Every structure is written in structure tokens, then in C-alpha cells.
Amino acid sequence: MFCWSDIVILIEFACIFRTDEKDLRYMREKAAFRGTTRYASIGALEMKDQCRKDDVEAWWYMVLEWMIGQLPWKHCRGADRAEVKMYKQQLRLEQNLRKVLKHTPEEYMANIILYIDTLEYNSIPDYDHIAAHLEAAMQAYHLSYSEPLDWDLMTEYKGPRYVKNLDYELR
């Protein structure tokens, strides 16, 4: 049964531009930073024109935050873009990725971000490929779309015990 309380809608209008065609505009050498530093892609933090790849990368950071509770760069302010970029680059190192993803469907989340990293400015992400990893994670962890979201206060939480202030620092 469809229920709006089970739907998450992500909207970020600060980064869009209107075009009459489906194609992307040519990539500019430098672009103003737009967005939220916490979720911004590495490309956006490097002041590059944003594209579909950046949208998917930002989505991945949001999902990661939902899974682990707080991102390793949570202490950084919005203006600390260089520091956040460094954290996101360090996250790609295998030992750091394993540490951060330890309490998540590690293999699937790692495969998604590693796939995202292969995309280029003009790439159209294979959303079915990403969805397949999410579906596989749900099957591996015996999850179902019919289960309530963790933050649904109308149902009893049945997920893993939450550990407050779990250390996800990258060193």
C-alpha cells in the first residue's frame, strides 16, 4: 500500500539551469560553488561545472549519512570546502572506505561510489546499475520495501542498535 510517509524527496534548486535541449551545456573551466558543502561532489568542491555525476555523488553522501548517522567531515563548516574535499578524497582509499562502511552493506555501497567515480561530465549514469546494487543489498540483508523507515515514529524500530557517536573519523 502506497504511503507518502515512506517517500523521501530530495530537492536542490540552487544548482539547476534551464536548457531547451536534453544535452548538457559545454563544461566551463570554472564555475561558482553552489550547493551544500556536506553533500557536494568533489567536482563541485573543485569549482567545476556540475552534471549528473555530481547529483548522484551528492545523493550517495546523503544515503551514507542516513546509514551511519554522521559523515566523517561533520565537524567542518560550509566554508571549509578544501577540508571537506580532502576528507572525500581520503574516503576513496580502500581502508578508509571499509572503516566508514563497516556498519552498512559495505560491498554494495563501495561498488556504487566506485562506479560513480568512473563517470565523466557528459556521462549519463546507469541508474539501473545503481538500483541493482541497492536491491542486492536489500536481499543480502533481508530488507523489504514494506518495512517502515527508521525515523517512522508510528512503528517500533526493529533495526540494529544505534551506537551514539560511533567513530567514523578518517585518519
N, C-alpha and C positions, 0 to 999 in steps of 0.2 A: 504494500500500500504506500503510495506516494505521500510524503510529509515534508513540508518546507523546512521543518526544524532539522532535517537530515541533509540539507543542501548547504554547501559553502560556496559563496560567490566572491571572487576576487576581482576588484576593480581598481585600476590605477590610470586615471585620465591625464595625469601630468605628462605622460610620455608619448601620447598619441599624436599623429598628424594625419590630415585628410589627404587622400590621393584618389583620383578618378579611376586609376588602374589598380589591378591586383598586385602588380610588381612593386618591389621596394624602390625607393629612390636611390641614386648613387650614394655610396658611402662617403661622407665628408671626412677630411683628415682629422678634424677636431670638432667636438660637439659639447655644448654646455651639459653639465651634470643635471639630470632630472631623475627624481625617484627617492627612494628611502635607502639610505646607506646600508642599513642592516641586511636588506634583501637584494641590493643592486648586484648585477653581474660584474665580473672582473672587467669586462669590456667597458661597461658604463663607468666604473670607477677609474678607468684609464681615459675617460673623456672621449670615448669613441661613440659613433652613431649607434643607436640601439636597433635591434632587429628581433626576429622571432626567437633566435637562440637566447638572447638576453631575457626574454619573457619566461622561457622555460627554466633557465637557470635561477631566476628570481623565485619562480614557483617552487623549485626544489629546495631552496633555502627555507621557504615558509613551511613546507612539509617537514623538513628536518627539524625545525623549531617545534612543530606540533609533536613530533615523535620524542624528542629528547628534553623538551621543556625550555631550554635556553641555548642560544648559539654561543660558540666559544668566544665570539667578539661582542658579547652582550654588554660589556663594560665600556665599549667605545661610544663616543658621541657621534652625532651625524657628521660633524666637520672632520672627524678622524678617518677620512676616506683612505688615505695611504696605509694606515694601520689595518683597517678592515680588509683592504686588498691583500696585504701581506698574510693575514690570517686565512683568507680564502685560498690563496696560492699554497700555503703550507698544508691546508686541509687535503689537497690533492696527493700529498706524499702518502704512500701506502700505509705506513704505521700510524699516521695521524687519522687517515680515513677509517682505519679499523677501530681506533680508540673512540672516535666520535660516534661511529655507527654501531658500537658494541651492543647497545640495548635496542636496536632496530632490526628490521630484516636486512642485515648488513650486505649480503651479496647483491640483493636487488637494488637497494639504494645506491650502492657503489657503481653498479652497472649503469644506472640511469645517469649519474653525474659524469661518469667517464664517457658515455655516449654523447651527452650534451657538449662536453669539451671537444668533441670531434667536429662539431658544426661550425660553419663559417657564416659570414654576413648574409650571403644570398641563399643559404640552406633553408629548406622547408623541413622542420623537424618531423620525424616519423612518430607521430603521436600514438599510432597503434603499437609501435615497438615499446614505447614508454608504458602504455596501458598494459601491455603483456607482462612487463616486469612487475607492475603493481598487482595484477591478477595472480601471478605466480607467487608473490609474497603472501597474498591473502590465502591462497590454497596451502602453502607451506606452514602458515601459522594458524590455520583453521579459523579464518576470519570470514565474516559474511556481511553483505550489504545490509542485511536486515538487523544487524546489531546496532544498538544506539551509539551515538558518538560519545566520547569520553566526557564531554562537558554537558551532556544532557542531564539536567538536574531532576528530571521526572523519572529517571530509571536508576537502578542500582549499578554502580560501577563494578565491572567484572574483569577489568584488565589487570595487568601486573601492578604490584605495589609501587607506588610513586616514591622515589627517593629524592627528597628535597636537597637542593644544592649539590647534586652529583657533579663531580669534577670532569668537565669536558675541555679543560684548558689545553691549548696546543703549546708544547714547549720543545 
